[in-house]
Each structure stands twice: as structure tokens, then as C-alpha cells.
Amino acid sequence: MENGYEERKGFVVEKAGKLYVRIAYTDSLGRRRELMRRAKDKKHAKELKKRLVKQLENSAEGNQRAELDGQRMTFRQLAERYEAVKLIPAQYVGDPPRKVAGLRSFETPKLQLRQLVEHFGAARIRAITHSQVDEYRLKRLSEKLKIASVNRELALLRSVVNFAKREGFITRTPFEMGAPLISAADETKRDRVLSRDEEEKLLLALSDKRRLHIRALVVAALDSGSRKNELLTLTWRDIDFDSGVITIQAFNSKTAKSRQVPISARLKDELQRIRNDSGQTPTVSCALNSNGRNSKTQL
């Protein structure tokens, strides 16, 4: 049984012989929330209630409310907020389209977030320390994960706690309290490139009629350094033979920024061959496709 009485705002509630101050309020996201603090006695309960109510009332911008939220917020609760706001499908505006929010692919970050919640879920976000994050790093490395994979998880954790800081739930993040926890220098570098002989053998093998359709894709990857998706989403209007450049549209680039890459002599030959074979004008949509078929005209 609970016996409570309402004064001006909020309640002083008795549970199992102990006094608590309970205040209902609307948080910065427009959701009804409840704040509860234990009091020593009735006098302290009245003083505590007035102080908490004043903190809420003086928060025109929601900073104090965020402060109060942050005092008891667990990492699991923070992760839920972060996922609802950040791990959402990409949103585009403008022509050409430009990504302004969300992610093109968010399944991997969601899996990483679940891993973080499994470890930090019950912890108060204000109680998570630099050493605890470092312990998590060492734990994941001991599970035979690659350094790069652990770095990606820590980068997501840093993004989550930075989100909490921007929202006013915390004033400092664990990443600000000690030595750097993410070291890209320790990752295994992927700097392997084909030798000239290997490249010649590869292109020779792709000269066979059965594989000729992917030769242009391989040459484009070798000579432009573009990513697979950037090449597979190219259209003829992205290719300027006169200026000798390919424009990678922001909509298709990993960085969401457009850029231009030069067309080498052999890539120009491959592109012209495909255009001539397709019988289409340079304005027709096209795509480099590994199986030589597409619903659009092949580049």
C-alpha cells in the first residue's frame, strides 16, 4: 500500500515505511516521465520536492530536465534514444539528392549497439568511466576480434556518449577522461596492390567473351580507385569524355560528397566500347554490372 499526499506540485509518497518524492513531467522529447528521489524525513521530503520542482521549472530549454534525466539514465535507455534518432534510413533532399540524415546501411551499427548494450546496458551513463571502456576494449580483443572491428564498436560507443553530451544528459564522456581508446594506427593496413604482371594476367583473363562484360568494371576499379557501389550506380551523364573525368555523385558516394576522378586512356577505351555495343546515347542511364545484365542499359 502507498499513502501519498499532493502539495503544490508533485507528491510525497510513503513506501514500506520510507519516504520518496515523486514528480511527473514531460521530457525534451515530449514524453511523460517520472522522477523519484528518496527523502530522509517529511521535512527533507518537502525541501527536496521544492528543489526538484524549481529545477524543472527553471529549465526553459530543457537543460535541467536533461540533467535530471541523466542522473539515473542507464546506457540501455540512452541506446534506445540514440537508435530512434540516429540509426534510421537515409533521408535525401535536393537535386541531385544529398543525404541530410540517417544511414544508407544501419544493420551493422544496430548489431554493434546491441553488443554495447549487452555489456553496459544496466550501467548509469554518468558512472561509465574511461577504465571501464578500456576494459571492454581488452575484453573484445581477447575474444579474437580484429582491432579494426573493436575500433568500429568503440567509435559507435563514442558517438552514443557524444549524443548524450549534446542532449545535456552528461557533461563529459569517458573518451575525454584519459588516453585515446581508439587507435587506427594499430589496425592492419590493407595496402596490397596488384603487380603489373598480376594486373596484365587478370585483364587477359577478362578478355574472354564470357567475362568481357566485367572487364570495364575491373579497369574502372583499378584506374579510378572508386568503390563498387559508386561504379555500379554510374550513368552516362556522369562521364565526360571531352574533359576526361567521371563525376561520382554525392548520392552514391560513401562520404555523401561528390567528387571527380580522371579517366585513364584504357578506361576510356573500355567505356567507349561498352557505349558503342549498347547503341545508346551518352544521356541514357547505365550501370557497370558484374553479370552483364541490368534493368537499365549496361554501361
N, C-alpha and C positions, 0 to 999 in steps of 0.2 A: 504494500500500500504506500501511496505517496500523498503526503499532505503538503499543499503549497498555498501561497497567497501572493497575489499580484499587488505590487506597489505602483509606482508611476509607470515604469516600463520594465519588462522582464519579470522573472519570478525568482523567489527564493524557495527552493524545494528541499524537502527532507526525505532521504532515502536510507533506510536501515540505520537510523539514528545519526546520520551525517547530513550536513547542510551543503547545498550546492546552489550556485547562481546560474539560472538558465535564461538565455536571451535569444529570441528568434530574430533573424534579419535576412535581408536579401543581399547576396554577394555580388561581385562585379560582373558575373555572367547572368544575373537576373534570376538566380535560383534561390529558393528559400533554404536557409541554413540555420543551424542551431549552435550556440556557443554555451559551454557549460564549464564552470570552474568551482572547485571545492572551497568552502569557507570554514574558518576556524570556529566561529560562533555567529549568532544573529547580528551582532554589531558589525563584525567583519564582513558578513554577507551583504549588509546594506551598503557599506562603503565600497565593497568590490563591485556590486551591481552598478552603483552610480558611476564608478570609474570606467567600467566597461562600456556602459551606455554612452558616456561622454566621448570615449574613443571612437565609437561608431558614428555618433552624430557629428563629430568634428572632421569627418572624412568625406569631404565633398567629392574628391577624386577617387575615393575607394582605397587610398593608400593604407589607412589604418585598418580597414576591413581585411585587406590582403595581409597585413601584418598579423592580424588575429588568426586568419585562416592558416598562415604559415606556421604559427606556433605549434599546431597539432596536426598539420597535414603530413600524411605518410607519402612515401615515394610512390606507392601504388595509386593513390589519389592524384598525385601530380602527373603520373604517367597517363592516366585516363584523360586528363585535361589536355596534355600535350598531344596525345594521339588524335583527339577530337578536332584540334585546331590545326596541327601540322601534317599529320600523316593522312592526307586526303588526296583525291585525284587532282591532277594538274588542271589549273584554270588559265585560260588564254584570253587575251584581248588584242585588238588591233589587226591591221592587215599590212604586211604579213603578221600572222599571230605571234604573240610573245607571251611566254609564261610569266604570270604575276603571282601565282600562289600554288601550293600543293606540289606533288611529286609525280613524275611520269610513272615511276615504279616504286611502290611503297611496301610491297610484301616483305622484302628483306629487312627494312627498318622495323617493321612490326614484329618480326621474329626476334630481332635483336632486342627490342624493347621488352618483349616477354621474358627474355633471358635476364635482363636487368631487374625486372620486377620480381622474378623468382629469387634473386639474391637480396635486393634492397627493399622489397615491397613493404614490409612492416616497419621499416625504419622511418623516424621523423626526418623530414628533409633537412631540418636545421641541425640534426645530430650527425649527419653523414660527414665524415672527416676525410682529409687528404689521405691519411694512412689506411682508412677502410677501402677507399677506391684503389689504392696501390695493392692492398691485399687481394682485391677482386682481380686485378690485372695479373698478379702472380698465380692466382688460382686458375684462371683461364689458360694461362701459358702452360701450367702443369698438366692440363687436360689435353696437351698436344695440339692446341690451336696455333696457327701461324701468327706471327707478330702482327702482320697486316690485318688479320681478322680481328684480333684483340683490339688493335688500334681503331678499327671501324666501330666496335662496340663502345669504346671509351669516347670516341668522337660523338656518338649519339647521346651518351650519358652527359657529356659536356653541353650538348645542345639543349637537353632537357633541363638541366640545372640553370643554364643561362636564361631559358624561358621563365623559370621560377623567379629568377632575379629581376627580369624585366617586369614581371607581374607584381613584384613587391612582396613575394612570399618569403624571400631570403635576401640578405644584404650582401653576402659573399658566397661564392661557390667553392667546393672542395678543390677545384683546379687552381684557385687563386691562393691557396694556403700552403703551397710548398713547391718543390721542384716539378718540372714538366712531367706529366704522366704519359704523354703520347710522343713517341719518338719515331718519326718517319725514316730517320737515318738508319734505324735498326732493321728496317724491312728489307727483304730480299729484292734487289733491283731486277726488273725484267728488261735488260738491255741487250738481249740476244738478237742479233740481226743476221739475215741470210748473207752468206758469202756470195761473191759474184758467180762462182761455179754453181752453187746451190740454186741461185736465182735463175740462171740460164737453164738448168735441168728442169726446174719447176715449170717455167714458161714453155719449154719444149714439150713437156707432157701435156700441157693445156692447149697445145696446137692441134691435138687430135679433134676430129669433128664432134666426138661425143662429149668433149669437155670445153670446146671453144666458147660456149656461152658464158663461162665463168672467168675466162682469161682477162676480159676487161675489168672485172671486179678485182682480181688479184693485182693487176697492173695499177689500178687506181689506189688500192690499199698500199702498195709498195711505194708509189711515187708521190702520193698526196699525204700519207700519214693519217687519213681520215678514219673515223670509226665506222664499224659495219652499218649501224643504223643511218649514219649520215650519208653513206653511199647508196644504201637501198632506198632512200627516200628522195634521191636526186630527180629533178625534172630537167627537160631540155632547156627551159628558160634559165636554169641555174648555171648553164655552161656558155661561156662567152669565148668562142673560138678566135675571134679577132683580137681580143685583149689577152687571151691565153690564161684565163682564170676560171675557177669553179667557185661559186658562192654557196657556202654552207649556210642555210637559213637558220635563224635563231630557234625557230620552232622545232628543228630536228637536231640541234647540237646539244651536247651534254651540258654545256655551260650556259645554255639559253642565250647565247650571244652569236650573232652572225660573224662569219669571217670568210676570207678568200684564200684559196690555195692555188698555186700555179699548175698549169697543165704541161707536163713534160711532152717531149716530141713523140715518144712511143705511146703515151696515154692518149694523145690527140689522134694518133693513127687508129687506136682501138675504138675510141668514141665515134670517129667518123665512119669506121667500118660498120659499127652497130647501127648508126643512124641511116646509112645507105641501105643496109639489109632490111631495116624496118620500113623504109619507104615513107617515113613521116617527116614533117617539118620540125624545125627546132623549137616550136612552141608547144608541141604535143607532150603531155605528161609521160614520164617514163621512169623505169626503175632498174637498177642493177639487181639481177635476181639469180640466185645460185642454181635454180633448176631450169632456167631459160624460159620460164613461163610466168605470166602475171596477168591479172585482170586489166592492168594498164599496159600500154605499149612498152615493150622492153627497151631499155637503153642500150 
